[in-house]
Every structure is written in C-alpha cells, then in structure tokens.
Amino acid sequence: MMRRLAALIAAVGLLAALVACTTGGGTQLGARFVVSKDPSASWWPLDIWVERLVPGHQVTVAASANSGGRWTSRATYGVPANGVVDLGTAIPELAPFRRPDAMGLFWSLARSDAGVTTSNGGWGDGTVTIDLTASVDGRVVAHYAVHRMGFGSIVASNAVFDSGFLGDFFWPAFESIGLKPAVLVLDGADNGMQSGVLAAAQIAGFGYPTLALSSFGSAGGAQSGTLHAETLVAALSWLRAQPGVDQDRVFVFGASRAAPLALWAAVQYPDLVYGAIAPSGTSGVICTSPVPVPAITIGGAWVPCTTGTNTVRAADVLPLQQILGPIVLACGGADETLPNACDWMSAGERARGNQFGDTFLRASGSTHALYIPPYTPLFLPPSAAAQVTEDARVAFWRAVEHTLLAASRT
C-alpha cells in the first residue's frame, strides 16, 4: 500500500506561536542569526541573515542535519561595511550554488557518505532540525537551530481503499470557509520517487483537499503501466463528493509519465475535471514501453496512444483547447528523462491557444524532477544544474498555488 504521511500531531500548535522574526545564537563576540520564521513549514521560504559581523572579514555559514544520516552544506561570504550578511542577497564566494539564495544551504545539504536522498522520509513528512553556524577565522561566532515542520506534522491524511480505487486523501489541518478547489494527483508514474504523495501533501499544505491516486497499482506492488478510466472516474467522483470541495473546480495533477494522463482526463471528462497541472511530460498520450501496452483503457479498450517520444507531431497532441479551466505545464531544458520535453510543451501550447489563466514554464538548464516541492535536497542533481532545478521548482509551485487561488470562488 502507498505509504501514508503521518496524521496531524501536536506540532500544529506551534504555528500559532510563529512570530515575524526570531533571533538567537549570538556569542560574546556579538554576532547573531536572524531568521524570519521559526518553526516553519517545510514549504515556506525563509529570510536568513547574520548581523553584527566584523566588516572586511569572511564568514562561513554552515548547515547540518540528521535525517537518516548526516547532512551538511556550507557557504563563505565576504562581510560588507554594515556587518550584515543577508543570505538572500549576498553573492557567495565559495558555495555549492552561485547566486544569492536564502534557502541555498537547505536544498544543497549533502550526505556525508555521498549518498543521495531517495525517500520522502524526514525531508518530506517529518520535522527536521537544521543547525546553522557562522564561523570567522575558524571560530564559531553564532549559531541557530531552524525547525522545519514536515507535511506529516501539519497536514492530515488517511488511506482510501474501499471506493473502487486505492489512494491517500490529504486535507488542510486548518478550517476554511466555503468551498475550495480540489486536486486529484496521479501517483506512481516516476519510478518509485513517490512524488505524487509529496505533491498531494504540498497542495494540501496550500489549503486544498487533495487525493493521491495510485494510478497503476498499489505502491510497492505490481505496476500494470495502464490507467483504467473507470478507476479515474471513481476517484474523481469520490473527491468531488467530499465536504468542502467545490465540485466544479477539480484539477488533475500528473507529472512525468502521468502528465499526459492528467491532460487526457481534463479533455475526456469536462463535466468532472476543470483544469490540469502537467509538468515534465508529453502533451500527447504515449503507449507504455518497451513492449507497447495501452497507457489508458476505457472498458478494456485501448485509448489511442503514440509509440515513442522522439518525434513531436501535431496529430499526436491532445486537443487541449477543450479543457475548460486553466492548465499549468512546465519543462526543463536539460531534462535527462525526456530531452525534448519543451518541444512537447510548445506543441501543447500551440494546440491550446491563448487561454486566460494558463501557465507555460520553460526552465532552461533544469533537469526532469522540477515538480518536486522545493527547499529540500530531494532528488536534486549533484551538479551545477542543482540551483537551476531548484529555481524551477520554486517557480513551478508558485504557479500551482496561484492557479488554485485564482480558481477559488470563496
């Protein structure tokens, strides 16, 4: 069964105590960190700076965390005349990222044993403490412990398995007034990354009910590679019937191999689906390979699909102009899984035409997994493409949040 994120726990109460700005960790030398929020939800960006430093010196800011192993990152900055190093505006002299980035020390955390994080655990659903230190001439002059609350701490969830489909339902921990848009996330399409669970929790964190559908079979079990339309319709009907859901504002989210399935759902079922969010995928339905099998079936019959992704033909692109509401598409210019992802998106944009509220995000230099929520080291490439991919993640999720907010009618 798809792993579930933990249900709401007592850490929710910490949100009520958030203050506009927190300081601490100074030593007798006077330097100290200033952090905009602590504790903070894992999807919130932070403003971080070190003040009361001696101008003209260098300061090394280091981050460390224990989450299934030891994780570290560091960056060195020159101290300006005012004695303040703002991580959001200061250009690092030596760091795993080139441009100013207040969250750079968080997403660039690397395992001390050179491992790569391949699990949502800790970074996605758990609460992680990230220890910050500032050192001058080899001496620690300030420290601060940043507490990042994961989705499992502030988003409620439960498994759904007796309604004609298998999935996990996520909803905001806080009460909202009126009806809200909802999202069906097609999970299980990206080689065990469980990005669908992360995406569903992220969207619920924004304040919208979300159902992560195990699209191709249960997590950890046999994956058929085929989405049965009857399963999709059952999941959509269940989600639309949930309390607080605006049944006329339901989106389908699919990333990577599930992207065209999300677009197809919005085209095929306009009475059930309002809009679609489909990053890092094709704009036409692709047969599952290497031995061609249907990507989608209706009543056991194949939905027409294209074999191979190398050639982008207008005839293979879905009629996206038929989708009633907005769509969000995104592609990476350095996509290692689908090298012509941006060609597919451009073809989809041409088919769609100029529609109000649409977003087409081209992230030059970004790799495939730009749909993973930002501010953690989850599935980032260990290269110069890391910061570009992280920037794409930030831009993509801002677009998702904006699109859902614009679709809200209360």
C-alpha positions in Angstrom: 0.0 0.0 0.0 1.1 3.5 -0.7 2.9 4.9 2.3 0.9 7.4 4.3 2.2 10.6 5.7 1.6 10.9 9.5 -1.7 12.5 10.6 -2.0 15.8 12.3 0.1 15.9 15.5 0.6 18.3 18.3 3.2 20.3 16.4 0.3 22.1 14.7 0.0 24.2 17.8 3.4 25.7 17.1 2.0 27.6 14.2 0.0 29.8 16.4 3.2 30.9 18.1 5.1 31.9 14.9 6.5 35.4 15.2 7.6 37.8 12.5 11.2 37.4 13.1 13.4 35.4 15.5 17.0 35.9 16.6 19.5 34.0 18.6 22.7 32.1 18.9 25.0 35.0 19.5 28.3 34.7 21.4 30.3 37.1 23.4 31.6 38.5 20.1 28.1 39.8 19.3 27.3 38.1 16.0 23.8 36.5 15.7 21.5 34.9 13.2 18.1 36.4 12.3 15.5 34.0 10.9 12.2 35.2 9.6 10.1 32.3 11.0 10.9 29.5 13.4 9.4 26.9 13.5 8.3 27.0 9.9 6.5 24.7 7.5 8.8 22.9 5.0 7.2 24.7 2.0 7.8 28.2 3.4 10.9 30.0 2.2 12.8 31.9 4.9 14.8 35.1 5.1 18.1 34.5 7.0 20.9 36.8 7.7 23.8 37.1 10.1 24.4 40.5 11.7 27.0 42.2 13.9 29.9 40.7 12.0 33.2 42.5 11.6 33.4 44.2 8.2 36.2 43.1 5.8 36.4 39.6 7.1 35.0 36.3 5.6 32.2 34.4 7.3 31.5 30.7 6.7 27.8 29.8 7.2 27.3 26.1 7.6 24.2 23.9 7.9 23.9 20.4 9.3 21.1 18.0 9.9 20.5 14.4 10.9 17.8 12.7 8.8 18.7 9.1 8.0 22.3 10.1 8.1 24.4 13.2 8.5 23.8 16.1 6.0 26.0 19.2 5.7 26.4 22.3 3.5 28.4 25.5 3.8 28.9 28.8 2.0 31.5 31.5 2.5 30.7 35.2 2.2 32.6 38.5 2.4 31.3 40.7 5.2 30.3 44.2 3.9 30.7 47.5 5.7 27.4 47.3 7.6 28.4 43.9 9.1 25.3 42.1 7.9 25.4 39.1 5.5 21.9 38.6 4.1 21.9 35.1 2.5 19.1 36.2 0.2 21.1 39.0 -1.4 24.8 38.2 -0.8 26.8 36.5 -3.5 28.7 33.6 -2.1 32.4 33.4 -2.6 32.5 29.7 -2.2 29.4 27.5 -2.1 27.6 24.7 -3.9 25.4 27.4 -5.5 26.5 30.5 -7.4 23.7 33.0 -6.9 22.3 34.6 -3.7 19.8 32.2 -2.2 18.5 32.4 1.3 17.5 28.7 1.1 20.6 27.5 -0.6 22.1 25.9 2.5 18.9 23.9 2.9 18.4 22.4 -0.6 22.2 21.9 -1.1 22.6 19.7 2.0 24.5 16.6 1.0 25.1 13.3 2.8 28.5 13.0 4.4 28.7 9.5 2.9 27.9 10.9 -0.6 24.5 9.2 -0.6 21.5 10.7 -2.4 18.2 11.1 -0.7 15.7 8.8 -2.3 13.0 8.8 0.3 10.3 11.2 1.4 11.0 10.3 5.0 12.5 13.1 7.1 12.7 15.6 4.3 9.1 15.4 3.1 6.9 14.2 6.0 9.0 14.5 9.1 10.2 17.5 11.1 13.9 18.2 10.7 16.2 20.5 12.8 18.8 22.2 10.7 21.7 23.6 12.8 23.2 26.8 11.4 26.6 28.1 12.5 28.6 31.2 11.4 32.4 31.0 11.7 35.1 33.7 11.4 38.7 32.7 11.3 37.8 29.1 12.3 35.8 30.2 15.4 32.1 29.8 15.7 30.6 33.3 16.4 26.9 32.5 16.1 24.6 29.5 15.9 20.9 28.9 15.4 18.6 25.8 15.2 16.0 26.1 12.5 13.0 23.8 12.9 11.3 22.7 9.6 8.0 21.0 10.1 7.2 18.4 7.5 3.9 17.6 5.8 3.2 14.8 8.2 3.2 17.4 11.1 0.7 19.9 9.7 -1.3 18.1 7.0 -3.9 15.4 7.9 -4.3 12.3 5.8 -5.9 8.9 5.6 -5.9 5.9 3.2 -8.8 5.3 0.9 -9.2 1.7 -0.4 -12.8 0.7 -0.4 -14.3 3.0 -3.1 -13.1 1.4 -6.3 -9.6 2.7 -6.1 -6.6 2.9 -3.9 -5.2 6.2 -2.7 -4.4 8.7 0.1 -6.5 11.7 0.9 -4.9 14.8 2.3 -6.6 17.9 3.7 -5.6 21.1 5.4 -5.2 21.0 9.1 -6.9 24.4 9.5 -10.5 25.1 8.9 -11.6 27.1 5.9 -14.8 28.9 5.0 -16.7 28.0 1.9 -15.9 25.5 -0.9 -12.4 25.0 -2.2 -10.9 23.7 -5.4 -9.6 20.2 -5.1 -6.9 18.2 -6.9 -6.6 14.6 -7.9 -2.9 13.6 -8.1 -1.9 10.7 -10.3 0.8 8.9 -8.4 3.1 6.0 -9.1 4.4 7.2 -12.5 8.0 8.2 -11.8 10.0 5.0 -10.9 9.2 4.9 -7.2 10.1 8.5 -6.3 6.6 8.8 -4.6 6.5 12.4 -5.9 2.7 12.1 -6.1 2.4 11.8 -2.3 4.7 14.8 -1.9 2.7 16.8 -4.4 -0.6 15.9 -2.8 0.7 16.9 0.7 2.2 20.2 -0.7 -1.1 21.1 -2.3 -3.0 20.3 0.9 -0.5 22.5 2.7 -1.6 25.3 0.4 -5.1 24.8 1.7 -6.8 22.5 -0.9 -8.2 19.0 -0.4 -6.1 16.5 -2.5 -6.4 12.8 -3.3 -3.2 10.9 -4.4 -4.5 8.1 -6.6 -2.3 5.0 -7.0 -2.7 5.2 -10.8 -1.0 2.0 -11.8 -1.5 -0.3 -8.8 -0.5 -0.1 -5.2 2.8 1.3 -4.2 5.3 -1.5 -3.8 3.1 -3.9 -5.8 2.9 -4.8 -9.4 2.6 -1.8 -11.6 0.5 -2.5 -14.7 1.6 0.6 -16.6 -2.1 1.2 -17.7 -4.5 3.6 -16.2 -8.1 2.3 -16.2 -10.6 5.1 -16.9 -13.1 3.5 -14.5 -10.6 3.9 -11.7 -10.0 7.5 -12.6 -13.7 8.3 -12.7 -14.3 6.6 -9.4 -11.6 8.6 -7.8 -12.9 11.9 -9.3 -16.4 11.1 -8.1 -15.2 10.4 -4.6 -13.2 13.5 -4.4 -16.0 15.7 -5.7 -18.3 14.4 -3.0 -16.0 15.3 -0.1 -17.1 18.0 2.3 -15.7 21.4 1.5 -14.8 20.6 -2.2 -16.0 22.8 -5.0 -17.1 20.0 -7.4 -16.9 22.4 -10.3 -13.2 23.3 -9.6 -11.4 19.9 -9.6 -8.0 19.7 -11.2 -5.9 16.7 -12.2 -2.2 16.7 -11.5 0.2 14.4 -13.2 4.0 14.7 -13.5 6.4 12.9 -15.8 4.7 9.8 -17.3 1.4 10.8 -15.7 1.4 14.3 -17.3 -0.4 13.3 -20.5 -2.8 11.3 -18.4 -3.8 14.4 -16.4 -4.3 16.3 -19.7 -6.3 13.5 -21.2 -8.5 13.3 -18.1 -9.3 17.1 -18.4 -10.1 16.7 -22.1 -12.1 13.5 -21.8 -14.2 14.4 -18.7 -15.0 18.1 -18.8 -18.0 17.5 -16.5 -15.7 16.2 -13.8 -12.4 18.0 -14.4 -11.9 21.8 -14.6 -8.2 22.1 -15.2 -4.9 20.2 -15.4 -1.3 20.5 -14.0 1.1 18.5 -16.0 4.9 19.2 -15.6 7.8 17.3 -17.3 5.8 15.2 -19.6 4.4 14.9 -23.1 1.3 16.7 -24.4 0.1 13.5 -26.1 -0.7 10.1 -24.8 2.3 7.7 -25.1 2.0 3.9 -25.1 3.8 2.2 -22.3 7.1 0.7 -23.5 9.3 -1.2 -24.2 6.6 -3.6 -25.3 3.7 -1.3 -26.3 0.8 -1.6 -23.9 -2.1 0.9 -23.5 -1.5 3.9 -21.4 -5.2 4.2 -20.8 -8.2 1.9 -21.3 -11.9 2.5 -21.3 -14.0 -0.6 -20.7 -10.9 -2.7 -21.6 -10.4 -1.0 -24.9 -7.2 0.9 -25.7 -7.3 4.7 -25.8 -5.2 5.7 -28.9 -1.6 6.3 -28.0 1.7 7.1 -29.7 4.7 4.8 -29.6 7.9 6.7 -28.7 8.5 10.3 -27.7 11.3 11.4 -30.0 9.1 12.9 -32.7 6.6 15.5 -31.8 3.7 15.5 -34.3 0.7 17.8 -34.1 -1.6 14.9 -34.7 -0.3 13.2 -31.5 -1.1 16.2 -29.3 -4.2 16.2 -27.3 -6.9 18.8 -28.1 -6.0 20.9 -25.1 -8.3 23.8 -26.3 -11.2 21.7 -25.0 -10.1 21.9 -21.3 -12.5 24.4 -19.6 -10.2 25.8 -16.9 -6.5 26.8 -16.7 -3.6 24.4 -17.3 -0.1 24.6 -15.9 2.7 23.0 -18.0 6.4 23.1 -17.2 9.5 21.7 -18.9 13.2 21.5 -18.1 15.7 22.5 -20.8 18.2 19.8 -19.5 15.6 17.1 -18.9 17.6 13.8 -18.8 14.5 11.7 -19.0 12.6 13.5 -21.7 15.1 15.5 -23.7 12.5 17.1 -25.9 10.1 18.0 -23.1 10.0 21.6 -24.1 9.2 20.6 -27.7 6.2 18.7 -26.4 5.1 21.6 -24.2 5.4 24.0 -27.2 3.2 21.7 -29.2 0.7 21.7 -26.4 0.8 25.4 -26.2 0.0 25.8 -29.9 -2.9 23.4 -29.6 -4.2 25.2 -26.6 -4.1 28.7 -28.0 -4.3 31.8 -25.8 -6.4 30.9 -22.8 -6.8 33.1 -19.7 -5.0 31.8 -16.6 -2.7 29.3 -18.3 1.0 28.9 -17.3 3.7 27.5 -19.5 7.0 27.4 -17.6 10.3 26.8 -19.6 13.2 26.3 -17.2 16.4 26.5 -19.2 19.0 24.2 -17.7 16.6 22.4 -15.3 16.6 18.7 -15.0 13.5 16.4 -15.1 12.3 16.4 -11.5 11.3 20.1 -11.3 7.9 19.1 -9.9 9.4 18.0 -6.5 8.5 20.6 -3.8 11.4 23.0 -3.2 13.7 23.8 -0.3 14.9 20.2 0.4 17.7 18.1 -1.2 15.1 15.6 -2.5 16.2 14.3 -6.0 18.3 17.3 -6.9 21.2 16.6 -9.4 24.7 16.8 -7.8 25.9 19.3 -10.3 25.7 22.9 -11.5 22.1 22.1 -12.6 21.0 21.9 -8.9 20.3 25.6 -8.4 18.6 25.9 -11.8 16.4 22.9 -11.0 15.7 24.3 -7.5 14.7 27.7 -9.0 12.4 25.9 -11.4 10.8 24.1 -8.5 10.1 27.3 -6.7 8.6 28.9 -9.9 6.5 25.8 -10.7 5.0 25.6 -7.2 4.3 29.3 -7.1 2.4 28.9 -10.4 0.4 25.9 -8.9 -0.5 27.9 -5.8 -1.5 31.0 -7.8 -3.7 28.9 -10.2 -5.6 27.2 -7.4 -6.0 30.5 -5.6 -7.4 32.1 -8.8 -9.8 29.2 -9.2 -11.2 29.7 -5.7 -14.7 31.2 -5.6 -15.0 32.0 -1.9 
